[in-house]
Amino acid sequence: MTTTGYIPPRIVDRAARPYAAVRALVTMESVDTIAHRIPEVIGRLSALGVEPAGPPFLKYNVIDMARQLEVEAGVPVAGAVVHDGDLFSGVLPAGRFVTYTHLGSPAGLVGATALLLDWALAAGLRWDMRPTAEGDRWGCRMESYRTDPRSQPDTAKWETDLEFRLAD
């Protein structure tokens, strides 16, 4: 692909990172219900005296596009967080990740994801993913939202990092 401004996916090593999140089962049509909980997660962490240590994200644990997805809305933090209702803490695993930055509206993320998956297939890469009866279970597949919509309302300027963990 040779469009202006295109930066190809790349492989990076990531250290383990603690995070706090809420989890839900959603459909492709209702992913926004969990995405809209990100401000709530940030507010609940603030009430606990915990500051974010990176951009908020959606973490896709199980994907069955035709039925449902298990998705977490979360924020990296400096350390473990006390469980508070449905707010829990976890650790994003260390490992090699394929990353790709999507510039534009969230509506373009499906296409950006397809681009990333096709790129990895052509490169002969294997994902940290296994098929299950519920759908494809991913070791770590995320969208990290680098742009704060409160300070940049123009969705054409939003930056989202896709980060998918590779198999060892």
Summary of the structure (lengths in Angstrom):
residues: 168
radius of gyration: 15.7
end to end distance: 27.8
largest distance: 47.4
contacts: 486
relative contact order: 0.22
helix: 23%
strand: 42%
